[in-house]
Amino acid sequence: MTEAEEKALSMNRWRLVLGSQSDRELDFSGDERELQSFMDMEELLDYLYSRADGDDVRQGSGESAQRTAGQGKSKLTAAKWINKVRELFPKQTAEVLEKHALDEFGLTELLTDKKVLEKMTPNMDLLKTILQLRHLMRGEVVETAKKIAAQVADELRQKLENSVRRSILGRIDRNSSSPVHSARNLDIKKTIRRNLKNYDSESGQLMLKEIYFSNRVKRFSNKRVIIAIDESGSMAGSVIYSAVMAQIISKLPFAEVKLVIFDTAVVDLSEHAEDPAEVLMSVQLGGGTYIDKAMTYCEQLISTPSQTVVICVTDLFEGGNVDRLLNVSNNIITSGAKLSYLTALDENANAAFNRPLGQKLADMGAFVGAMTPDQLGGYIGRVFG
């Protein structure tokens, strides 16, 4: 590319940044194909970013509307917008524009049109937005959204499942030896201790005449794991990971999962614990939060306390009765069941939660804390410990 071509490209990009209102001061340059491409990109950006000033280019107003009409361009719709964005911009840029459209400018048509939704890239951000806009979806759009939820959840399960299973099924029994000689079963401390008598002081070397390997524990008593998920608006990421966690645990041969979601009401989704997409599409983010009501319901599901774990995923901003929540939590702990309050379960685990209430629950013996997905395997391993 020549210096003149580089300068022209740079000026065209600045024109896109400045927007169509700069057309009198700065024109696009290039051949006919390049001009059309940049004009199309500008139209796409106008469609989105003119909303920042409360101006909707779809309705048409001012000089921008007159110019568009004069060029004979068709009126943009969400479906046309997303198709052209993916055609004209690099993939990474297109995804940024989609995120801005959803998060900042409320372009909800992207998720309420089946054909548009099918073109979106399935990822955590998209799934979070789907959960927030689930109430706007109807008919075939819901089924398309459910497929996206299933794909994202399955990708998360594949990332998390190995660490969870390794944490639970791969714990080492240091008290018995294993006939299986592998590096991961090597008992280094026992091997050194038993061979100390073979230490050669002249050479300063420890002669290993016997090497010891440990068994891995694979026997577990059956446990009932009760998971309560707060579906308030701030918990989108935690809700997604919680649904995947429930699926992973439900597949363990020695675990029975009871799964509930709650806001001001409690809904038992235990029969769908192995299907996170079904769970996620049942969520309606927002509304009040009655944690006390959810925990009272969970207490009723406890039959053998010593073999029961109760996990509540919530930010602990109680909209119900705090004293009743503290009482029922204390009852669960004193019964012999394990109780955990996960204040966040997502990529950042920067939880904004009710710390005074969390401290009271921790003081009575509950586990209270935020957790990243990478920590999930070890946490579930301790649950079954």
Buried (B, 14 or more C-beta within 10 A) or exposed (E): EEEEEEEBBEBBEEBBEEBBEBBEEEEBBBEEEBBEBBBBBBBBBBBBBBBEEEBEBBEEEEEBBEBBEEEEEEEBBBBBBBBBBBEBBEEEEBBEBBBBBBEEBEBBBBBBBBEBBEBBEBBBBBBBBBBBBBEEBEEEBBEBBBBBBBBBBBBBBEEBBEBBBBBBBBBBBEEEBBEEEEEEBBBEEBBEEBBEEEEEEEEEEBEEEEEBBBBBBEEBEEBBBBBBBBBBEBBBBBBBBBBBBBBBBBBBEEBBBBBBBBBEEBBEBBEBBBBBBBBBBBBBBEBEBBBBBBBBBBBEBBEEBEBBBBBBBBBBBBBBBBEBBBBBBBBBBEBEBBBBBBBBBBEEBEBEBBEEBBEBBBEBEBBBBBBBBEBBBBBBBBBBE
